[in-house]
Amino acid sequence: MIAPHLPKDPNTETDTDTPSCPRPSLTATSFGVTHPGRVRTANEDQFLIAELAKTMRVWQTSLPARQTQRGEERGHLFLVADGMGGHRAGERASELAVLAIEQFTLNTFRWFFDSNAPDAQRVLTQFQAAVQAADARIAEEAAENPALRGMGTTVTMAYQLDSQLCIVHAGDSRAYVYRNDVLHQLTQDHTVVADMVRAGTLQPEDAAGHRLRHVVTNVVGGPEEGVFVEAHAVELQAGDRLLLCSDGLTEMVSNDAIAEVLRNMAGPEDACQRLLDQANDAGGRDNITIVVVRFDPTDAG
C-alpha cells in the first residue's frame, strides 16, 4: 500500500523512483520522549529508536585491491506504542509489543535489501508479520493472566534505509512526514469516528468533538486475536522530518501547531521538548510520546 503522495523536490536531479538509479544516502538524527501527561499517574506508552548495522571489514585477503576495503549499511527503526487496558495492563501490552518486535528484528528480519533497488514490499510484509506476532504474544499472555485480559496497544513503526521509509501501523497513534513546510499524515486513524468520516457519515469538522473519537477499532492485542496492519512505502528527501506520536500529542496540539514547531526547530530534541510542553500546557489529558527524526544528506557537514 502506497502512502499519500508526497511532493518531490524540483531541484533533485536523481530519479529515485527508477530502480536502476542509486538511491541517495541519508543520515538520520533522532530523539524520543515519553511523559505521563498532567492527568494520569501511570504511563502506558512505549517508544523505540534503534540503529541496525551490518558491517564487513576485510583485514587480510588474497585480493590486494580489497585489503583495506570496508562496506557498511545502516538502517534505523522507530516505534511508538500506546497501551490500553485496566490496572497497568496497557503498560504491559505496549511493553510486550516492543519486545516482540525487537526479537523479530534481531532474529528473523532480513533487513539488508539492495540499496539500489530496495524491495519495500518485502520489508513491509516482514514487519506486518512482526506486528501480527506481537498480537499473538499479547493474546497469549492475556489468556494466562485474567487481570490482563483485553489489554492491547497501538503500534506505529517506521524503518529507514537510505532514502526508503517503510511504515506499518495499527491503532490511532500517527506517523507524519514534514516536507517543504507541509505536514503530511501518512497513517490512518483506526477509530470509530475516523471510519465514519471515511464512510461519509460524519463531516471531518465534527470529528474532533465526537463522543466516540477515542474508541479504537483495531489494536495489537485487545479482546480478540487478529489485527489489521496498515503498510506504506515512502521515498524520503533530504530535509524531511519524520514524526511518530501517540494521541496524547495530537489530541492536545493541532496539526498546524505541530507543523510550526517542526518549521522553527530543526533539532529533533528541541522539537520533541517543545511539542511535549505544548501538549502539557494544553491540558496533558493522556500519556504523550513523541519521536522526531531529521534526514540529511550523508555528506552534510
C-alpha positions, 0 to 999 in steps of 0.5 A: 500500500502506497502512502499519500503522495508526497511532493518531490523536490524540483531541484533533485536531479536523481530519479529515485523512483527508477530502480536502476538509479542509486538511491541517495544516502541519508543520515538520520538524527533522532530523539524520543520522549515519553511523559505521563501527561498532567492527568494520569499517574501511570504511563502506558506508552512505549517508544523505540529508536534503534540503529541496525548495522551490518558491517564487513571489514576485510583485514587480510585477503588474497585480493590486494585491491580489497585489503583495506576495503570496508562496506557498511549499511545502516538502517534505523527503526522507530516505534511508538506504542500506546497501551490500553487496558485496566490496572497497568495492563496497557503498560504491559501490552505496549511493553510486550509489543516492543519486545516482540518486535525487537526479537523479530528484528534481531532474529528473523528480519532480513533487513539488508535489501539492495540499496539500489533497488530496495524491495519495500514490499518485502520489508513491509510484509516482514514487519506486518508479520512482526506486528501480527506476532506481537498480537499473538504474544499479547493474546497469549499472555492475556489468556494466562493472566485474567487481570490482563485480559483485553489489554492491547496497544497501538503500534506505529513503526517506521524503518529507514534505509537510505532514502526508503521509509517503510511504515506499518501501523495499527491503532490511532497513534500517527506517523507524519512526514514534514516536507517543504513546510507541509505536514503530511499524515501518512497513517490512518486513524483506526477509530470509530469516528475516523471510519465514519468520516471515511464512510461519509457519515460524519463531516471531518469538522465534527470529528474532533468533538465526537463522543466516540473519537477515542474508541479504537477499532483495531489494536495489537492485542485487545479482546480478540486475536487478529489485527489489521496492519496498515503498510506504506512505502515512502521515498524520503528527501533530504530535509524531511522530518519524520514524526511518530506520536501517540494521541496524547500529542495530537489530541492536545496540539493541532496539526498546524501547531505541530507543523510550526514547531517542526518549521522553527526547530530543526533539532529533533530534541528541541522539537520533541521538548517543545511539542511535549510542553505544548501538549502539557500546557494544553491540558496533558489529558493522556500519556504523550510520546513523541519521536522526531527524526531529521534526514540529511544528506550523508555528506552534510557537514 
